[in-house]
């Protein structure tokens, strides 16, 4: 792997909530009251499952594009741990913000930092 540099966690770009807000908002805009009720009890219908799958794929695509854009001009290797640390609470924070609810979810790295 000549010429490749391994990126440390502190060098990783921050993935912002803005990267996935549009995806979540689009999903919410397509879900009916009946579908929300089914989601709430954990029994989404087939159409809702397709909408969820589409949203998850779009979130992955948006995050992939954010990382690729940040590293496109660099010749680096990024570890899974670095990606996880960079993502942090981005996904649950995005859902909480779009749904206008309090975000009580924290990733392991956030919990560790809070305990220090």
N, C-alpha and C positions, 0 to 999 in steps of 0.2 A: 504494500500500500504506500509506495513512495509518493511523496508530495501531498498526502492527505494529512490533515490536522484533525485531532480529536477535540471537539468543542466541550468546554466545561459548562456546567449548569449556569454559572453566573454570566457567561457570555451569550447565552441563548436569548433570542429576541422574545419580548413579552407578547403572548397571544392575547389580544384584547377581546372583550365582550362584543365589540363592534363587528368582529369577524363572523359571528354566528347569529347575531340578532335578527338579521333579515330572514334567515332560514326558519327560526322559531316563529317569528311573526307571520310568515307565510303559512306555516302549519296551523297556527291558531286561527287564522282567517278562513281556513278550509274545514274546520271541525264544527259540526253542528252541536246544538244543545243536547240532543239525544246521544250523539257520539261521546260528548264529555261525560254524560251520566254513565255510559258503559265503561269508559276509561276509569272513572272514579271507583267503580266496583270491581275493576280488574277483568272485565269480560268484553273487550273491544270487538266489534264486528269486523268482517273481512275488509270492508272499505277503510275502516279506521286503521287496521293493521297495515294496509298498503300505504296509507298516509304517514304512519309512524316510520315504516321502513324507508320511505322516500325522504322523510325529514332526517333520519339518522345518516343516510347516505350523503345527503347534502351537507350535513354538519361535518362529516369526515372530509368531504371534498373541500369545503371552505377552510378547514384547519390545514389540510394538506397544502392548499394554495398559499396560505399565510406562511407556512414554514418554507415552502419552495421559494417564494418571493424573497424571504429573508436570507436564504442561503444560495440562491441562484449563482451569484458571482463568486462564491467561495468554494474551495476544494476541501470539504470537511466531512468528517464522520460524526454523526450525532447519535448518542446512545438513547435507548428507550427510557432510561432513568432521567436523562436531560429533557426529553420530550414531556414526560409525566410532570416533572418539576415546573416546566414552563407553562403547561396547561393549568396546573394547580386547580383552582376552583372555578375556572372560566365557564365550564358548561353549566354546573348548577347555579352559578351566579347569573348567567344569561337567562335561564328559565325563570329564576326568581324575579329578575328585573322585568322581563317581558310580561310575566303573569301578575306582577305587582304584589308579590308575597315576600315575607321575610325569609331570607336564605339561612337555614340552620345547618346546612351541609358544609363540612370542611374536609379537604383532602388531608392525608397523613402529614404532608409537609407543613400545612398551615397549622395543624394541631400541635406539631412539635415546636414550631416557632412561637405559638401562643403560650406554651408551657415554659419557655425560657424566661 
